[in-house]
Amino acid sequence: ARHYALIFWDHGASWPGVASDDTSDGDMLTLPELAKALGDARKRTGVQKLDLIGFDACLMSQIDVFQAVAPYGQIAIGSADLEPGEGWAWNAWLRDLADKPPQDAAALAPSIIKSFAAFYKKEKDPSVTLAAFDLAKVGQLSGQLDTLANALIAAMPKSYKAIGKARAHAAEYASGDADISAIDLGYLADSLAAAKLGPQVTDAARTLSATIKGARIAGGFGADHPKSSGMSVYFPWKKKDYDSSYLDGSPLTAATRWDEFLQAFYKGGKGSTTRATLAPPQLSQTEAAPDAPVTLSSSISGDDTADVYYFVGALDPNDPDTVRILAMDYLYPPGAAPSDTEATWQDGDPVELRWPSTGWYLSNGKSVVLAPLAPTDYGSTTYSVEGTYVSAKTGKRTPASLE
């Protein structure tokens, strides 16, 4: 054959591995095992590099994964976030390959991603991510990540708060799952570059961000990921969430000081911040009306606040165990500008919410349902409402958002 591809179609878990076995307590192919298997296959077949290594699996578009497979392939495709159960749009991209068989991986990769993005746009799934990267640039990427890690270590603990805010605002994949703790590497680099942590951190972060963009051949991202670079990195928020097997489970720890930075970050947080607390809120009145809005007032103490978010709810009169959400949004710190993309809350800042007892709803002209809008991101002028899309043909229910 002129071209070779290897595609994994199974469960993925980022740096812990891929292809977990449901019959063997979740045993999976680890990155060291994957690298060894690819090396053994190269010796037996004489194929020096696969044209394409694909992961039709969750969470595998991570720099750790690419570090493991880079010696054995030219292009890698993976999803930084969780992938829908249907996986890639195989029928579409295989048809394209059959129609144009001479195309190489650089031509086929965009077809795989374009068909994937189109399929899930039709399915109204805003959560998808899929990207293709040039594996020849992984060595450069890991070298630049090492430079950034060194600069961040040197900046600790003085810059702990700023680094923590960059981590807090970075796009997170498998959000809420502390075992995964994957955040967008490009987004993190951009946040660190803007954090004014000194020329070493700024230059290293800008260089890394630019190289990620240059290494990406193609990308397809749903509306939930407008700032995705397509590549993640392991960054647990808290030390208790850090998995000690990362040291031996990821080849990135041997190539960079990223793991050492994580340990410095956890150590730097001890005693360098004051836990954020909110003073007991005060209400201007106990009832709200459109012509008599209620104001909630409080203040923040501490210097470790990333965001302040509110929701207004009402007990369902027919079910006292159910709260109906009426409104939700970010609160903005004093002096915030419309162009700000990150909040800058300070110790002692006042917090005020004014609610006129009005809300949003959707109507088809006959029925009316509450539809609380929420911003897609801090500072965004785009709002969305979450719901469920029901196929008229099949009745299949899919989580969806309307912007």
SETI-834186 format. One record per atom (N, C-alpha, C): x, y, z. Coordinates in steps of 0.1 Angstrom, whole numbers, padded with zeros to 4 digits, always signed. Atoms other than C-alpha are relative to their C-alpha. Layout:
REM residues N
XYZ
...
This chain:
REM residues 403
+0008-0012+0000
+0000+0000+0000
+0009+0012+0000
-0007-0013+0000
+0010+0036-0005
-0001+0008+0013
+0003-0007-0013
-0006+0049+0027
-0005-0010+0010
+0004+0008-0011
-0012+0034+0061
-0007+0009+0011
+0006-0006-0011
-0036+0044+0088
-0004-0010+0011
+0004+0008-0012
-0043+0031+0123
-0010+0008+0008
+0010-0008-0007
-0076+0042+0139
-0005-0008+0012
+0006+0007-0012
-0087+0033+0175
-0014+0005+0001
+0014-0003-0002
-0124+0031+0179
-0005-0006+0013
+0003+0006-0013
-0132+0026+0216
-0001+0011+0010
+0000-0010-0010
-0133+0044+0249
+0014+0006+0001
-0013-0006-0002
-0105+0069+0256
-0001+0008+0013
-0001-0007-0014
-0093+0086+0288
+0012+0009+0000
-0011-0009+0000
-0065+0109+0277
+0013-0007+0004
-0013+0007-0003
-0031+0101+0292
+0000-0014+0007
+0000+0014-0005
-0042+0070+0311
-0001-0011-0010
-0001+0010+0011
-0048+0053+0278
-0013+0000-0008
+0011+0001+0009
-0074+0041+0253
-0004-0015-0001
+0005+0014+0002
-0095+0010+0245
-0002-0008+0013
+0003+0007-0013
-0107+0001+0280
-0009-0012-0003
+0007+0013+0002
-0120-0034+0283
-0011-0001+0011
+0012+0001-0009
-0155-0037+0298
+0000-0013+0008
+0001+0013-0007
-0149-0073+0308
+0012-0002+0009
-0012+0002-0008
-0116-0068+0326
+0003+0012+0010
-0001-0011-0010
-0123-0041+0352
+0006+0013-0006
-0004-0013+0007
-0117-0013+0327
+0015+0000-0004
-0014+0000+0005
-0081-0024+0318
+0001+0006-0014
-0001-0007+0013
-0069-0003+0289
+0014-0001-0005
-0013-0001+0006
-0040+0002+0266
+0006+0013+0005
-0006-0012-0005
-0017+0026+0284
+0009+0006-0011
-0009-0006+0010
+0005+0051+0265
+0013-0007-0001
-0012+0008+0002
+0037+0032+0273
-0002-0013-0008
+0003+0012+0008
+0020+0000+0260
-0003+0003-0014
+0003-0004+0013
+0007+0018+0230
+0013+0003-0008
-0013-0003+0007
+0042+0032+0221
+0008-0013-0003
-0007+0012+0002
+0057-0002+0226
-0006-0009-0012
+0007+0008+0011
+0031-0019+0203
+0003+0006-0013
-0003-0006+0013
+0037+0007+0176
+0015-0002-0004
-0014+0003+0003
+0075+0002+0179
+0002-0014-0005
-0001+0014+0004
+0071-0036+0177
-0005-0002-0015
+0006+0001+0014
+0049-0032+0146
+0009+0006-0010
-0009-0006+0010
+0074-0010+0129
+0011-0010-0003
-0011+0010+0002
+0101-0036+0134
-0005-0011-0009
+0005+0012+0007
+0079-0064+0120
-0004+0003-0014
+0006-0004+0013
+0064-0045+0091
+0010+0008-0009
-0009-0008+0008
+0092-0022+0080
-0006+0014-0003
+0006-0013+0003
+0067+0007+0078
+0005+0009+0011
-0007-0009-0009
+0086+0035+0094
-0010+0009+0007
+0010-0009-0006
+0057+0059+0100
-0014-0002-0007
+0013+0000+0005
+0020+0055+0096
-0004+0014-0005
+0004-0013+0005
+0004+0083+0075
-0010+0006+0010
+0010-0006-0008
-0024+0087+0100
-0002-0009+0012
+0004+0007-0012
-0031+0077+0136
-0012+0007+0006
+0012-0007-0004
-0066+0084+0146
-0006-0006+0013
+0006+0005-0013
-0085+0081+0179
-0015+0004-0001
+0015-0002+0000
-0123+0078+0174
-0004-0004+0014
+0002+0003-0014
-0125+0079+0212
+0000+0014+0008
+0001-0013-0008
-0130+0105+0240
+0014+0004+0004
-0011-0006-0008
-0103+0128+0253
+0014-0002-0005
-0014+0004+0004
-0073+0116+0232
+0008+0011-0007
-0008-0011+0006
-0063+0149+0216
+0007+0008+0011
-0008-0006-0011
-0038+0156+0244
+0014-0001-0004
-0014-0001+0004
-0002+0166+0241
+0008-0013+0005
-0006+0013-0005
+0007+0135+0263
-0001-0011-0010
+0003+0011+0009
-0009+0112+0238
+0008+0002-0013
-0008-0003+0012
+0008+0129+0208
+0014-0002+0002
-0014+0002-0003
+0041+0127+0226
+0003-0015-0001
-0002+0014+0000
+0036+0089+0228
+0000-0006-0015
+0001+0006+0014
+0027+0083+0191
+0008+0008-0010
-0007-0008+0010
+0047+0110+0174
+0011-0007-0008
-0011+0007+0008
+0077+0087+0165
-0006-0010-0011
+0005+0011+0008
+0053+0064+0147
-0010+0004-0011
+0010-0005+0010
+0030+0086+0126
+0003+0014-0005
-0002-0013+0006
+0028+0117+0105
-0011+0010+0005
+0012-0008-0004
-0007+0130+0115
-0008-0007+0010
+0009+0006-0010
-0029+0124+0145
-0013+0008+0000
+0013-0006-0002
-0066+0130+0149
-0006-0004+0013
+0006+0004-0013
-0084+0131+0182
-0009+0011+0005
+0010-0010-0006
-0111+0148+0203
+0006+0004+0014
-0005-0004-0014
-0100+0169+0233
-0011-0002+0010
+0011+0001-0010
-0134+0166+0249
-0006-0014-0002
+0007+0013+0001
-0158+0136+0253
-0006+0000-0014
+0005+0002+0013
-0170+0122+0220
-0014-0006+0000
+0013+0007+0000
-0206+0113+0212
+0001-0015-0004
-0001+0015+0002
-0214+0076+0211
+0001-0004-0015
-0001+0004+0014
-0218+0076+0173
+0014+0001-0006
-0013-0001+0004
-0182+0086+0169
+0001+0008-0013
-0003-0007+0013
-0168+0098+0135
-0011-0004-0010
+0010+0002+0011
-0190+0101+0104
+0007-0009-0010
-0008+0009+0008
-0173+0070+0089
-0005-0001-0015
+0006+0001+0014
-0197+0067+0059
+0004+0011-0009
-0003-0012+0008
-0190+0102+0048
+0015+0001-0005
-0014-0002+0004
-0152+0103+0049
+0005-0012-0007
-0004+0012+0008
-0148+0067+0036
-0005+0002-0014
+0004-0002+0013
-0169+0077+0007
+0009+0010-0008
-0010-0010+0006
-0146+0107+0001
+0013-0007-0004
-0012+0007+0003
-0116+0084+0002
-0002-0009-0012
+0003+0009+0011
-0132+0059-0022
-0001+0008-0013
+0002-0009+0012
-0140+0088-0046
+0014+0005-0004
-0013-0005+0003
-0104+0101-0043
+0011-0008+0006
-0010+0009-0007
-0081+0072-0034
+0014+0005+0000
-0014-0004-0001
-0048+0089-0042
+0003+0010+0011
-0003-0011-0010
-0052+0115-0014
+0008-0006+0012
-0008+0004-0011
-0027+0114+0014
-0007+0004+0013
+0006-0003-0013
-0033+0119+0052
-0003+0015+0002
+0002-0015-0001
-0029+0157+0049
-0013+0004-0007
+0013-0003+0007
-0059+0157+0025
-0012-0007+0006
+0011+0008-0005
-0079+0130+0042
-0005+0005+0014
+0003-0005-0014
-0077+0145+0078
-0011+0011+0000
+0010-0010+0000
-0097+0176+0069
-0014-0005-0004
+0013+0006+0004
-0124+0154+0053
-0006-0007+0012
+0005+0007-0012
-0127+0133+0085
-0006+0010+0009
+0005-0010-0010
-0131+0164+0106
-0012+0008-0005
+0012-0007+0006
-0154+0183+0082
-0012-0008+0001
+0012+0009+0000
-0177+0153+0080
-0005-0002+0014
+0004+0001-0014
-0177+0149+0118
-0007+0012+0005
+0006-0013-0004
-0185+0186+0124
-0014+0002-0006
+0012-0002+0007
-0212+0186+0098
-0011-0010+0006
+0010+0010-0005
-0229+0154+0112
-0005+0005+0013
+0004-0004-0014
-0230+0168+0148
-0007+0013+0000
+0008-0013+0002
-0242+0202+0136
-0014-0003-0003
+0014+0005+0004
-0271+0184+0120
-0007-0006+0012
+0006+0007-0012
-0276+0164+0152
-0002+0010+0012
+0001-0011-0010
-0275+0198+0171
+0007-0004+0013
-0009+0002-0011
-0247+0187+0194
+0011+0010+0001
-0009-0011-0001
-0227+0217+0205
+0013-0003+0007
-0011+0003-0009
-0201+0199+0226
+0012-0007-0007
-0010+0008+0007
-0180+0182+0199
+0013+0008-0002
-0013-0005+0004
-0143+0187+0193
+0007-0011-0008
-0008+0009+0008
-0121+0171+0167
+0011+0008-0007
-0011-0008+0007
-0087+0182+0154
+0011-0009-0005
-0011+0008+0005
-0058+0169+0134
+0013+0009+0001
-0012-0007-0002
-0022+0178+0142
+0012-0007-0007
-0013+0005+0006
+0012+0174+0125
+0009-0005+0011
-0008+0006-0010
+0031+0150+0146
+0015+0004-0001
-0014-0005+0002
+0064+0163+0132
+0003+0012+0009
-0002-0012-0008
+0059+0194+0154
-0002-0003+0015
+0002+0003-0014
+0053+0175+0186
+0012+0002+0009
-0012-0003-0007
+0089+0177+0196
+0002+0014+0003
+0000-0014-0002
+0088+0214+0192
-0010+0005+0010
+0010-0003-0010
+0056+0216+0212
+0004-0003+0014
-0004+0005-0014
+0069+0196+0241
+0012+0008+0005
-0011-0009-0004
+0101+0217+0241
-0004+0013+0005
+0005-0013-0004
+0082+0249+0243
-0009-0001+0013
+0007+0002-0012
+0059+0234+0270
+0010-0001+0012
-0010+0001-0010
+0091+0226+0289
+0005+0014+0004
-0005-0014-0002
+0103+0262+0285
-0010+0008+0009
+0011-0006-0008
+0069+0274+0298
+0000-0005+0014
+0000+0006-0013
+0070+0250+0327
+0011+0006+0009
-0011-0006-0007
+0104+0263+0337
-0002+0014+0005
+0003-0014-0003
+0093+0299+0336
-0011+0001+0011
+0010+0000-0011
+0062+0291+0357
+0005-0004+0013
-0007+0004-0013
+0083+0273+0383
+0007+0011+0006
-0008-0012-0005
+0106+0303+0385
-0009+0011+0006
+0009-0010-0004
+0075+0325+0389
-0007-0003+0013
+0007+0004-0012
+0062+0306+0419
+0008+0004+0012
+0014-0001-0002
+0049+0313+0445
-0006+0013-0002
+0004-0014+0001
+0047+0350+0438
-0012+0001-0010
+0011-0001+0010
+0025+0344+0407
-0010-0011+0001
+0010+0011-0001
+0004+0316+0421
-0014+0004-0003
+0014-0004+0002
-0028+0336+0421
-0003+0002-0015
+0002-0002+0014
-0024+0347+0385
+0000-0013-0008
+0000+0013+0006
-0016+0312+0374
-0012-0007+0003
+0012+0006-0004
-0045+0299+0393
-0012+0006-0007
+0011-0006+0007
-0068+0324+0376
+0000-0005-0015
-0001+0005+0014
-0055+0313+0342
-0005-0014-0001
+0005+0014+0000
-0062+0277+0351
-0016+0000+0002
+0014+0000-0003
-0097+0286+0364
-0008+0004-0012
+0008-0005+0011
-0107+0304+0332
+0003-0008-0013
-0003+0008+0012
-0092+0278+0308
-0012-0009-0003
+0011+0009+0004
-0117+0257+0288
+0004-0014+0005
-0002+0013-0007
-0121+0224+0306
-0008-0011-0008
+0007+0012+0007
-0129+0190+0289
-0004-0010+0010
+0006+0009-0010
-0150+0164+0306
-0003+0008+0013
+0001-0009-0011
-0159+0193+0328
-0006-0006+0012
+0005+0005-0013
-0164+0185+0364
+0006-0013+0004
-0005+0013-0003
-0146+0152+0362
+0015+0002+0005
-0013-0003-0005
-0116+0156+0385
+0010-0011-0004
-0009+0010+0004
-0101+0123+0374
+0006+0003-0014
-0005-0004+0013
-0097+0137+0339
+0009+0013+0001
-0008-0013-0002
-0086+0173+0347
+0007+0004-0012
-0007-0004+0012
-0079+0181+0311
-0005+0014-0004
+0004-0014+0004
-0079+0218+0301
+0007+0003-0014
-0005-0003+0013
-0073+0234+0267
+0014+0006+0001
-0014-0005-0002
-0035+0239+0263
+0001+0014-0007
-0001-0012+0007
-0038+0267+0237
-0007+0012+0008
+0007-0010-0008
-0064+0286+0259
+0008+0003+0012
-0008-0003-0011
-0042+0282+0289
+0012+0009-0004
-0011-0007+0004
-0012+0295+0270
-0004+0015-0003
+0005-0014+0003
-0032+0326+0258
-0002+0007+0013
+0003-0007-0012
-0044+0333+0293
+0013+0003+0008
-0013-0002-0007
-0008+0330+0308
+0007+0012-0007
-0007-0011+0007
+0005+0353+0280
-0006+0014+0004
+0007-0013-0003
-0021+0380+0290
+0001+0003+0015
+0001-0002-0015
-0015+0376+0328
+0011+0009+0005
-0011-0009-0005
+0016+0399+0330
+0008-0006+0011
-0009+0008-0009
+0038+0373+0347
+0014+0002-0002
-0014-0002+0004
+0070+0387+0333
+0003-0005-0013
-0003+0003+0014
+0087+0384+0300
+0003-0015-0003
-0003+0014+0002
+0099+0348+0304
-0013-0008-0002
+0013+0008+0001
+0063+0334+0310
-0007+0005-0012
+0007-0006+0012
+0048+0358+0284
+0005-0005-0013
-0006+0004+0013
+0072+0349+0256
-0002-0015-0002
+0001+0014+0001
+0071+0312+0264
-0015-0004-0004
+0014+0003+0002
+0033+0312+0265
-0005+0004-0015
+0004-0005+0014
+0029+0332+0232
+0006-0010-0010
-0006+0009+0010
+0054+0309+0214
-0007-0013+0000
+0007+0012-0001
+0036+0278+0226
-0014+0001-0007
+0013-0002+0006
+0002+0291+0215
+0001+0001-0015
-0002-0001+0014
+0015+0300+0181
+0004-0013-0007
-0004+0013+0005
+0031+0266+0176
-0012-0010-0001
+0012+0009+0000
-0002+0248+0185
-0008+0004-0012
+0008-0004+0012
-0020+0269+0159
+0007-0005-0013
-0007+0004+0012
+0007+0261+0133
+0000-0015-0002
+0000+0014+0001
+0007+0224+0141
-0014-0006-0004
+0014+0005+0003
-0031+0221+0137
-0003+0000-0015
+0003+0001+0015
-0040+0209+0102
-0015+0004-0002
+0015-0003+0002
-0078+0211+0107
-0006-0002+0014
+0007+0001-0012
-0103+0215+0135
-0015+0002-0002
+0014-0002+0001
-0140+0212+0140
-0005+0000+0014
+0004-0002-0014
-0156+0225+0172
-0014+0005+0001
+0014-0004-0002
-0192+0229+0184
+0000+0013+0007
+0002-0014-0005
-0206+0261+0198
+0004+0000+0015
-0004+0000-0014
-0197+0250+0234
+0015+0003+0001
-0014-0002-0001
-0160+0254+0225
+0005+0010-0011
-0004-0010+0009
-0155+0286+0206
+0015+0004+0000
-0014-0004-0001
-0120+0291+0218
+0010-0012+0001
-0008+0013-0001
-0107+0255+0216
+0011+0001-0009
-0012+0001+0008
-0072+0250+0203
+0000-0015-0006
+0001+0014+0004
-0081+0213+0199
+0010-0009+0007
-0010+0008-0007
-0053+0201+0222
-0001+0003+0015
+0001-0002-0015
-0055+0195+0260
+0013-0003+0007
-0011+0004-0008
-0030+0191+0288
-0006-0003+0014
+0004+0004-0014
-0033+0175+0323
+0003+0011+0010
-0002-0010-0010
-0038+0201+0350
-0011-0001+0011
+0010+0001-0011
-0057+0190+0381
+0000+0013+0008
+0001-0013-0007
-0070+0220+0400
+0005-0001+0014
-0005+0001-0013
-0062+0206+0434
+0009-0012+0002
-0010+0010-0002
-0034+0184+0447
-0007-0014+0003
+0007+0013-0003
-0059+0158+0460
-0005-0007-0012
+0005+0006+0012
-0071+0153+0425
+0012-0005-0009
-0011+0004+0008
-0036+0147+0411
+0002-0015+0001
-0002+0014+0001
-0030+0111+0400
+0015-0003+0000
-0015+0002-0001
+0005+0099+0411
+0005-0009-0011
-0004+0008+0011
+0005+0074+0382
+0003+0008-0012
-0003-0008+0012
+0008+0103+0358
+0015+0000-0002
-0015-0001+0002
+0046+0103+0364
+0005-0011-0009
-0005+0011+0009
+0051+0069+0348
-0010-0003-0011
+0010+0003+0010
+0019+0069+0327
+0001+0008-0012
-0001-0009+0011
+0027+0098+0305
+0014+0003-0004
-0013-0002+0005
+0058+0102+0283
+0004+0015+0001
-0003-0014-0001
+0055+0140+0287
+0008+0003+0013
-0007-0003-0012
+0069+0138+0322
+0015-0002-0001
-0014+0002+0002
+0102+0125+0309
+0006+0011-0010
-0004-0010+0010
+0103+0151+0281
+0000+0014+0004
+0002-0014-0005
+0093+0182+0301
+0000+0000+0015
+0002-0002-0015
+0091+0196+0336
-0014+0004+0004
+0013-0003-0003
+0054+0199+0334
-0005-0006+0013
+0003+0006-0013
+0049+0175+0363
+0006+0007+0011
-0007-0008-0011
+0074+0195+0384
-0007+0013+0002
+0008-0012-0001
+0054+0226+0376
-0013-0002+0008
+0012+0003-0008
+0022+0210+0389
+0003-0001+0015
-0003+0001-0014
+0039+0201+0421
+0003+0013+0006
-0003-0013-0004
+0053+0236+0424
-0013+0008+0002
+0013-0008-0001
+0018+0250+0418
-0008-0004+0013
+0007+0004-0012
+0003+0229+0446
+0007+0004+0012
-0007-0005-0012
+0030+0238+0470
-0001+0015+0001
+0001-0015+0000
+0028+0275+0460
-0013+0005+0005
+0013-0004-0004
-0008+0276+0469
-0002+0000+0015
+0001+0001-0015
-0002+0269+0506
+0004+0013+0006
-0003-0012-0007
-0004+0301+0526
+0001+0012-0009
-0001-0012+0009
-0003+0324+0495
-0013+0006-0004
+0013-0005+0003
-0040+0329+0492
-0009+0000+0012
+0010+0000-0010
-0069+0337+0514
-0013-0005-0006
+0012+0006+0005
-0100+0315+0508
-0011+0011-0002
+0011-0010+0003
-0128+0335+0491
-0013-0004+0008
+0012+0002-0008
-0159+0339+0513
-0010+0012-0004
+0011-0010+0003
-0192+0358+0507
-0007+0003+0012
+0007-0005-0012
-0207+0379+0534
-0015-0004-0001
+0014+0003+0000
-0243+0370+0544
-0007+0010-0009
+0007-0010+0009
-0264+0386+0516
-0012+0007+0007
+0011-0009-0005
-0289+0414+0525
-0009+0003-0011
+0011-0003+0009
-0322+0418+0507
-0006+0013+0002
+0006-0013-0001
-0337+0452+0500
-0015-0002+0004
+0014+0003-0004
-0372+0436+0504
-0002-0015-0002
+0002+0015+0000
-0387+0401+0506
-0009-0004-0012
+0008+0003+0012
-0409+0404+0475
+0005+0009-0012
-0005-0007+0012
-0400+0414+0439
-0011+0001-0010
+0010-0002+0010
-0421+0428+0411
+0007+0008-0011
-0006-0008+0010
-0413+0443+0377
+0002+0015+0003
-0001-0014-0003
-0419+0478+0390
+0006+0002+0014
-0007-0001-0013
-0402+0470+0424
+0010-0011+0001
-0010+0011+0000
-0371+0449+0418
+0007-0001+0013
-0007+0003-0012
-0353+0433+0447
+0015+0001-0002
-0015-0001+0001
-0316+0440+0453
+0006-0008+0011
-0007+0008-0009
-0293+0415+0469
+0014+0006+0001
-0013-0006-0002
-0261+0430+0484
+0009-0008+0009
-0009+0007-0008
-0230+0414+0498
+0014+0005-0003
-0014-0004+0004
-0192+0416+0496
+0009-0013+0001
-0009+0011+0000
-0163+0393+0489
+0012+0003+0009
-0013-0001-0007
-0134+0387+0512
+0009-0011-0004
-0009+0010+0005
-0103+0368+0503
+0005+0004-0014
-0006-0004+0013
-0081+0370+0472
+0001-0012-0010
-0001+0012+0009
-0088+0337+0455
-0013-0003-0007
+0013+0001+0007
-0120+0344+0436
+0002+0001-0015
-0001+0001+0015
-0122+0334+0399
-0012+0007-0006
+0013-0005+0006
-0159+0341+0391
-0010+0000+0011
+0012+0000-0009
-0191+0350+0409
-0012-0002-0010
+0011+0004+0009
-0222+0334+0393
-0012-0001+0009
+0013+0001-0007
-0258+0336+0404
-0011-0008-0007
+0012+0005+0006
-0290+0318+0398
-0012+0004+0009
+0012-0003-0008
-0325+0327+0409
-0010-0011-0003
+0009+0011+0001
-0349+0299+0416
-0013+0002+0008
+0012-0001-0007
-0384+0294+0428
-0005-0015+0002
+0005+0013-0003
-0399+0264+0445
-0013-0003-0008
+0012+0004+0008
-0424+0245+0423
-0012-0002+0009
+0011+0002-0010
-0458+0248+0440
-0006-0014+0000
+0005+0014+0001
-0467+0213+0428
+0010-0010+0005
-0010+0010-0005
-0434+0197+0440
+0010+0008+0008
-0009-0008-0009
-0416+0212+0470
+0014-0004-0001
-0014+0005+0001
-0385+0192+0462
+0006+0005-0013
-0005-0004+0013
-0381+0209+0428
+0001+0015+0000
-0002-0014+0001
-0366+0243+0422
+0000+0004-0015
+0000-0005+0014
-0374+0261+0389
+0009+0011-0002
-0010-0011+0002
-0345+0282+0376
-0007+0010-0008
+0006-0011+0006
-0357+0316+0366
+0011+0009-0007
-0011-0009+0006
-0324+0335+0358
+0013-0005+0005
-0013+0003-0004
-0287+0329+0359
+0010+0008-0009
-0010-0008+0008
-0256+0349+0348
+0012+0002+0009
-0011-0005-0008
-0222+0361+0359
-0003+0013+0006
-0001-0013-0005
-0218+0390+0382
+0013+0006-0003
-0012-0007+0005
-0192+0416+0372
+0006+0008+0011
-0006-0007-0011
-0167+0431+0396
+0000+0015-0003
+0000-0014+0002
-0165+0469+0401
+0011+0004-0011
-0009-0005+0010
-0149+0487+0371
+0002-0010-0012
-0002+0010+0011
-0153+0457+0347
-0004+0007-0013
+0003-0006+0014
-0152+0467+0310
-0007-0010-0008
+0007+0009+0008
-0175+0452+0284
+0010-0010-0008
-0009+0008+0008
-0144+0439+0265
+0008-0010+0009
-0007+0009-0009
-0130+0420+0296
-0004-0014-0003
+0003+0015+0002
-0128+0382+0291
+0002-0008+0013
-0002+0007-0013
-0118+0374+0327
-0004+0010+0011
+0003-0009-0011
-0131+0387+0360
+0012+0002+0009
-0012-0003-0009
-0107+0404+0384
-0006+0005+0014
+0006-0004-0013
-0124+0403+0418
+0011+0002+0010
-0009-0003-0010
-0105+0418+0447
-0006-0001+0014
+0004+0001-0014
-0106+0414+0485
-0008+0012+0004
+0009-0012-0004
-0135+0436+0498
-0009+0005-0010
+0008-0005+0010
-0152+0441+0465
-0015-0002+0004
+0014+0002-0002
-0190+0447+0468
-0006-0009-0011
+0008+0009+0009
-0214+0422+0452
-0014+0005+0000
+0014-0005+0000
-0248+0434+0441
-0007-0006-0012
+0009+0006+0010
-0276+0417+0422
-0013+0007+0001
+0013-0007+0000
-0307+0436+0411
-0009-0009-0009
+0008+0009+0008
-0335+0413+0399
-0015+0005+0000
+0013-0006+0002
-0368+0427+0385
-0012-0011+0000
+0010+0011+0000
-0387+0393+0388
-0005-0004-0014
+0003+0004+0014
-0388+0389+0350
+0009-0011-0005
-0008+0012+0005
-0376+0359+0330
-0002-0002-0015
+0001+0003+0015
-0372+0345+0295
-0009-0013-0001
+0008+0012+0002
-0396+0319+0280
+0001-0002-0015
+0002+0004+0014
-0401+0301+0247
-0014-0003-0002
+0014+0003+0003
-0434+0298+0230
-0001-0003-0015
+0003+0003+0014
-0447+0282+0198
-0013+0006-0004
+0013-0006+0003
-0478+0303+0199
-0012-0006+0007
+0010+0007-0008
-0497+0278+0220
+0004-0003+0014
-0006+0003-0013
-0475+0266+0248
+0011+0009+0003
-0011-0008-0005
-0451+0285+0269
+0008-0008+0011
-0009+0007-0010
-0421+0271+0288
+0011+0010+0004
-0011-0009-0005
-0395+0289+0310
+0013-0004-0007
-0013+0003+0008
-0362+0292+0291
+0011+0009+0005
-0010-0009-0006
-0336+0308+0314
+0013+0000-0009
-0012-0002+0008
-0307+0322+0293
+0012+0000+0008
-0013-0001-0007
-0271+0318+0303
+0011+0004-0010
-0011-0004+0010
-0240+0334+0288
+0009-0012-0003
-0009+0011+0004
-0217+0311+0268
+0013+0001+0007
-0013-0002-0007
-0187+0326+0286
-0001+0013+0007
-0001-0013-0007
-0177+0354+0309
+0002+0011-0011
-0001-0011+0009
-0181+0387+0290
-0006-0002-0013
+0006+0003+0013
-0199+0371+0261
-0014+0007-0001
+0013-0005+0003
-0229+0388+0245
-0009-0010-0006
+0008+0011+0005
-0241+0354+0233
-0005-0008+0011
+0006+0008-0011
-0265+0336+0255
-0007-0012-0006
+0006+0012+0005
-0279+0301+0252
-0010-0005+0010
+0009+0007-0008
-0307+0280+0266
+0002-0015-0002
-0002+0015+0001
-0303+0243+0273
-0013-0007-0001
+0012+0007+0002
-0328+0218+0263
+0003-0014-0006
-0001+0013+0006
-0334+0185+0245
-0006+0001-0014
+0005+0001+0014
-0337+0180+0207
-0006-0014-0002
+0007+0013+0002
-0362+0153+0198
-0002-0001-0015
+0002+0002+0014
-0360+0139+0163
-0014-0003-0004
+0014+0003+0004
-0393+0140+0145
-0001-0013-0007
+0001+0013+0007
-0384+0109+0126
+0002-0012+0009
-0004+0012-0008
-0369+0086+0152
-0004+0002+0015
+0003-0002-0014
-0379+0102+0185
+0012+0000+0009
-0012+0000-0008
-0343+0101+0196
+0002+0014+0007
-0002-0012-0008
-0335+0126+0224
+0015+0003+0001
-0014-0004-0001
-0303+0146+0223
+0001+0013+0007
-0003-0013-0007
-0290+0173+0247
+0004+0011-0011
-0003-0011+0010
-0289+0206+0228
-0001+0013+0006
+0001-0014-0005
-0285+0243+0232
-0004+0009-0011
+0004-0010+0010
-0301+0272+0214
+0006+0013+0003
-0006-0012-0002
-0281+0304+0210
-0006+0012-0007
